[in-house]
Amino acid sequence: MALSTLSDLLAEHTTLSDGVVDHLQMVVAEWQLLSDLSFADFLLWTPVENADGEVDDGRFLCVAQARPTTAPTAHPEDLVGGVVTSVEHPQLRRAVLDGRICREEEPKWHLGVPVRRETIPVRYGNRVVAVLSRDTNLAMPRVPSPLEISYLGSASDLCQMVADGSFPTSEPAPDVHTSPRVGDGLIRLDATGSAVFASPNALSAYHRMGHAADLLGTQLAPLTRALISDPFDATEVAQRIRLAVDGQPSMRMEAEARGATVLFRALPLRPRGQAAGALVLVRDVTDLKRRDRALMSKDATIREIHHRVKNNLQTVAALLRLQSRRMSTPEARQALQESMRRVTSIALVHETLSMSVDERVDLDDVIDRVIPMMSDVAAAESRVAVRRDGRFGVVPAELATPLVMVLTELVQNAIEHAFSRGQRGDVSLSASRSAKWLDVLVNDNGRGLPAGFSLERADGLGLQIVRTLVDSELQGSLSLRRGEPVGTQAVLRVPLKRRR
């Protein structure tokens, strides 16, 4: 369940303080660990409050649900938002009143499946603020093994720490979303820091790091320190393992050894405040890091290509500028200048992409750099001011180039045809955006459209380019109409979700 949904349910149905809500969110962020170690589903229940904000001890609301990845679920249905009474689940109220873990003596049958239910009080400060229900599917008999015994023992210690109010902790932030999970590799340490259990995946991770022997009976901190290549990382990982044995939690850490990359996270085990060792979660991420490096190299190559394309286009624009200065006829000079402007617009998009990490373009930045270029052209022929209103936002690279070209052509068309030489005027690009559409209005206060004008029959190169790009590349729509009270208005609508 998403944390935002948990927050919404707590805000709607309880008057719990921000501190309590934050603690419950941390419990939910960590409880996949509890669920996997317990081979059980976990449900988070809060007492139902009446209209006056007073707790009704007889009813409880389910505000979150987790299922194990290590065993069959006891609850295939979604229970979030459901309410039970103390008659239906008496252990919930017992856990609140007694402040201790309670177990039903006999399993309950649920949807044809025998389920053993336990309740764990969630303590925050000096009071119980919620209850965890640990529900185990008993339909699949489990043969006791060292792995199952170690998992259940570790789960028992962590659940007792939830009841004590010492797990989870807020400092330091656990970074659980990128941390190793139970199935990735688990090592149980005793109170002296010696390994008393190591799962097969944990052994494999240490074998990749260069330790070929078994881990049982070894002091994990000095062993790990000797395996890690970087001396600073080695000292840091060993220190975090020792601190967890001493009762202090830590964030996950990544380290390399003999070409292998491994994530570590150490959690202290101190049920009822008594030192019981620590859990060390490990995950071999060597292959993931190799793929990440390949993707980073690919992204860097793509950005370098955009950079080189930008440089080449700028060279072409410079050559066109030099050629235009040598032309004696105004028509030829103007044609070369327009080509230079179009090439420069495309170069600006590639310059932005050369600095982007996700092939997306901030149109506002590009347009703000194109506008001065068009204003300089306008200053030589008329006295037209160009401005941008509203936000165009970020668009995919496939939209950016044709969209920038269309907008520059429409603005240039307004500058050239709406005003007489030397006439003052204004051209504005106004953008509005929804989840589905980008709508752009290009307004001018010039002379307006000529009588009988038709966009489809217009034979100017600029409008031909615009029509082609809008239809084939942008898959949008364009219309030209008279402005109010004067001028011309170009109306462009572009879908932000592209059709295949």
Secondary structure, DSSP 8 states (H G I E B T S, - for coil): --HHHHHHHHHHH----HHHHHHHHHHHHHHHHHHHHHTSEEEEEEEEE-TTS-EEEEEEEEEEEE--SSS--S--S--TT-EEETTT-HHHHHHHHH-S-EE-SS-EEETTEEEEEEEEEEEETTEEEEEEEEEEE-SS-----HHHHHHHHHHHHHHHHHHHT-SS--SS---GGGS--GGG-EEEE-TTSBEEEE-HHHHHHHHHTT--S--TTSBHHHHHHHH-SSHHHHHHHHHHHHHHHTT-----EEEEETTEEEEEEEEE--GGG----EEEEEEE-HHHHHHHHHHHHHHHHHHHHHHHHHHHHHHHHHHHHHHHHH--SHHHHHHHHHHHHHHHHHHHHHHHHHT-SSSEEEHHHHHHHHHHHHHHHHHHH-EEEEEEES---EEEHHHHHHHHHHHHHHHHHHHHHSS-TT-EEEEEEEEEE-SSEEEEEEEE-SS---TT--TTT---HHHHHHHHIIIIIS--EEEEEE-SSSSEEEEEEEESS---
